[in-house]
């Protein structure tokens, strides 16, 4: 008796003792999880990620359901999720795991080359060689090697009024969802103010401090960087804009002006772009950013 036959015998004995039929074995070649099973009816499970949490209220027999729903429409917080005994309901737990997986995917994935090409961005990379180094060595995500420095100088020129930068940051999904529309709105706004902006840089493995190195290399008056925010359970597509007047290595963080939560549930990309263009105009006029702009 070989090992396979012995295992089958043991399984039958255990099943007999438990009064159950043995579980049929499924070969790896026959395992197709994406296909409906015999009781699936040929249908598909709904995409739980498409459920609007602001309209999801799972508390049975509420005292004032309409009032609570009105409250939920004002926040993406997970309120009114109900419970099954002492535990979360299955739908609530699955959605939380879904959102957590989306956040992880956004951190560890890369912005596609097609996106960079469609935007006409000029590609440069920081000192980081891969995603692991980017996550564990933030300092390397703020600096460029000599080859990248040459590309930056050639692209932006000497002392431009505005340097426009897109950096992947901690969320590739945020950049692909928002950066193109936001940058288009920024350029349209700057053009209406008579402000010329050169080509846009795309920085791979980018930290916010990379804008300081760019400012020091080019002498740009204002560096405007769009960068993916650290994703959370509300959304994995949130982007921020960091604007710095006179950016240089070692500039205090208080000298930056930040617009955060740029995504479809927060400040939309086009709305943020129009506001950014107005801020850049104000910074050029007042020669200040951050707390100095107040």
C-alpha positions in Angstrom: 0.0 0.0 0.0 1.5 3.3 -1.1 1.1 6.7 0.7 -1.8 7.8 -1.4 -3.8 4.6 -0.7 -3.0 4.8 3.0 -4.2 8.4 3.2 -7.5 7.5 1.5 -8.0 4.6 3.9 -7.4 6.9 6.9 -9.8 9.4 5.6 -12.5 6.8 5.1 -12.0 5.5 8.6 -12.2 9.0 10.1 -15.4 9.7 8.0 -17.0 6.4 9.2 -16.2 7.3 12.8 -17.7 10.8 12.4 -20.7 9.4 10.5 -19.9 11.5 7.4 -19.2 10.8 3.8 -15.6 11.4 2.8 -14.8 14.7 1.1 -14.1 14.2 -2.6 -10.6 15.0 -3.7 -10.1 17.7 -6.3 -7.1 17.5 -8.5 -5.1 20.8 -9.0 -5.7 20.6 -12.7 -9.4 20.5 -12.2 -9.6 23.4 -9.8 -11.1 26.5 -11.4 -12.1 29.0 -8.7 -13.4 31.6 -11.2 -15.9 29.3 -12.8 -19.4 28.9 -11.2 -19.9 25.6 -9.3 -22.7 23.2 -9.8 -25.0 25.2 -7.6 -23.8 28.6 -8.9 -26.6 28.9 -11.5 -24.1 30.4 -13.9 -24.3 33.8 -12.1 -21.6 35.9 -10.6 -21.1 37.2 -7.1 -21.6 41.0 -6.8 -18.5 43.1 -6.5 -18.4 44.1 -2.9 -16.0 47.0 -3.6 -18.8 48.8 -5.6 -21.1 49.0 -2.6 -21.4 52.6 -1.4 -20.6 52.6 2.3 -22.4 55.9 2.8 -25.7 54.1 1.9 -25.0 50.8 3.7 -26.9 50.5 6.9 -27.0 47.0 8.5 -28.6 47.7 11.8 -32.0 45.8 12.0 -35.1 47.6 13.4 -33.3 51.0 14.0 -35.0 53.6 16.3 -34.5 56.3 13.6 -33.1 54.7 10.4 -33.6 57.8 8.1 -31.8 60.1 10.5 -28.8 57.7 10.8 -28.7 57.3 7.0 -28.6 61.0 6.6 -25.6 61.1 9.0 -23.8 58.3 7.1 -24.1 60.2 3.8 -21.9 62.9 5.3 -19.0 60.6 6.2 -17.2 57.5 4.8 -16.8 56.2 8.3 -18.0 52.6 8.9 -21.1 53.4 11.0 -24.2 51.4 11.4 -22.5 48.1 10.4 -24.6 46.0 12.7 -23.4 42.7 14.2 -24.0 39.0 14.2 -23.8 38.0 17.9 -20.6 39.5 19.2 -19.0 39.6 15.7 -19.1 41.7 12.6 -21.4 40.6 9.9 -19.9 38.8 6.9 -20.5 41.7 4.5 -18.8 44.1 6.8 -15.8 41.9 7.4 -15.4 41.1 3.6 -15.6 44.8 2.7 -12.9 45.7 5.3 -10.6 43.0 4.0 -11.3 44.1 0.4 -10.4 47.7 1.2 -7.3 46.6 3.1 -6.2 44.5 0.1 -6.7 47.5 -2.2 -4.5 49.6 0.0 -1.8 47.0 0.0 -2.0 46.6 -3.7 -1.7 50.4 -4.2 1.5 50.5 -2.1 3.3 47.6 -3.7 2.2 48.1 -7.4 3.8 50.5 -9.9 2.4 53.3 -12.1 2.1 51.8 -15.6 4.4 52.9 -18.3 1.4 53.5 -20.5 0.1 56.2 -18.1 3.5 57.9 -18.1 3.6 57.9 -21.9 0.1 59.1 -22.3 0.8 62.1 -20.1 3.9 63.0 -22.0 5.9 63.0 -18.7 9.7 62.9 -18.6 10.8 59.9 -16.5 13.4 60.0 -13.8 14.0 57.7 -10.8 15.3 58.4 -7.3 18.2 56.5 -5.8 15.9 53.6 -4.8 16.3 50.5 -6.9 13.1 48.7 -6.0 9.9 49.0 -4.0 11.4 47.3 -0.9 14.2 49.8 -0.8 11.8 52.7 -1.4 9.7 51.6 1.7 12.7 51.0 4.0 15.0 53.8 2.9 12.9 57.1 2.7 16.2 59.1 2.4 16.9 57.5 -1.0 13.5 58.5 -2.2 14.5 62.1 -1.8 17.6 62.2 -3.9 18.7 61.5 -7.5 21.9 60.2 -9.0 24.0 62.2 -11.5 22.3 60.8 -14.6 18.8 61.7 -13.2 20.1 65.1 -12.2 21.2 65.8 -15.8 17.7 64.8 -17.1 16.0 67.1 -14.6 18.2 70.1 -15.5 17.7 69.5 -19.2 14.0 69.1 -18.9 13.2 72.0 -16.6 16.0 74.4 -17.6 17.6 77.1 -15.4 15.4 79.0 -12.9 11.9 78.2 -14.3 9.0 80.0 -12.6 7.2 76.7 -12.1 8.4 73.1 -12.0 5.6 70.6 -12.3 6.2 67.1 -11.0 4.2 63.9 -10.6 5.6 61.3 -8.1 4.2 57.8 -7.5 4.6 58.1 -3.7 2.8 55.5 -1.6 -0.2 55.0 -3.9 0.1 54.2 -7.6 -3.7 53.9 -7.8 -4.0 57.5 -6.6 -1.7 58.8 -9.4 -3.4 56.8 -12.1 -6.9 57.9 -10.9 -6.2 61.6 -10.4 -2.9 63.0 -11.7 -3.7 63.4 -15.4 -7.0 65.4 -14.8 -5.4 67.4 -12.0 -2.3 68.3 -14.0 -4.5 69.3 -17.0 -6.5 71.7 -14.8 -3.2 73.1 -13.3 -1.9 73.9 -16.7 -5.1 75.4 -17.9 -5.2 77.6 -14.8 -1.6 78.7 -15.1 -2.2 79.6 -18.8 -5.1 81.8 -17.9 -2.8 83.7 -15.5 -0.2 84.0 -18.2 2.2 81.7 -16.4 4.2 79.3 -18.6 5.2 75.8 -17.3 7.6 73.5 -19.0 7.4 69.7 -19.3 6.2 67.6 -16.4 8.6 65.3 -14.6 7.5 61.8 -13.5 9.5 60.6 -10.5 9.5 56.9 -9.7 10.0 55.8 -6.0 9.3 59.4 -5.0 9.2 61.0 -1.6 8.0 64.5 -1.0 11.6 65.6 -0.3 12.5 64.9 -3.9 10.9 68.2 -4.8 13.6 69.9 -2.6 16.4 68.3 -4.7 14.6 69.3 -7.9 14.4 72.9 -6.6 18.0 73.0 -5.7 19.1 71.6 -9.1 17.0 74.0 -11.2 16.5 77.1 -9.1 12.8 76.9 -9.7 10.7 79.5 -8.0 7.8 77.1 -7.2 8.0 73.3 -7.3 4.5 71.7 -7.5 4.5 68.0 -6.8 1.5 65.6 -7.1 2.2 62.5 -5.1 0.2 59.4 -4.0 -0.8 59.5 -0.3 -0.4 56.6 2.1 -3.6 54.6 1.4 -6.2 53.7 4.1 -9.4 51.8 4.4 -11.6 54.8 3.2 -9.8 54.9 -0.2 -6.6 53.7 -1.9 -6.8 56.6 -4.5 -6.0 59.7 -2.4 -3.5 62.1 -3.8 -1.8 65.2 -2.4 -0.2 68.3 -3.9 2.9 69.8 -2.2 3.8 73.3 -3.3 7.1 74.9 -2.2 8.5 78.3 -3.0 12.3 78.4 -3.2 12.6 74.7 -2.6 16.1 73.5 -1.6 17.6 70.7 0.4 17.0 71.2 4.1 14.0 73.6 3.7 11.6 73.2 6.7 8.4 71.3 6.2 6.5 74.3 7.5 7.5 76.1 4.3 5.3 73.8 2.2 1.6 74.4 1.2 -0.3 71.1 1.0 -3.6 70.1 -0.5 -4.6 66.6 0.6 -7.4 64.2 0.0 -7.6 64.7 -3.8 -9.9 61.9 -4.9 -13.5 61.3 -6.1 -14.9 61.2 -2.5 -12.9 64.2 -1.4 -11.6 67.2 -3.4 -12.0 66.2 -7.1 -8.9 66.3 -9.3 -10.2 69.1 -11.5 -11.3 71.2 -8.6 -7.9 70.7 -6.9 -6.0 71.6 -10.1 -7.8 74.9 -10.4 -7.1 75.7 -6.7 -3.4 74.7 -7.2 -3.0 77.0 -10.2 -4.4 79.9 -8.1 -2.1 79.1 -5.2 1.0 79.0 -7.5 0.0 82.5 -8.9 -0.3 83.8 -5.3 3.1 82.2 -4.3 4.9 83.8 -7.2 3.4 87.2 -6.3 4.1 87.0 -2.6 7.3 85.0 -3.0 6.3 82.6 -0.1 4.7 79.3 0.6 3.6 77.4 3.7 3.2 79.4 6.9 4.9 82.4 5.3 2.0 82.6 2.9 -0.5 83.6 5.6 
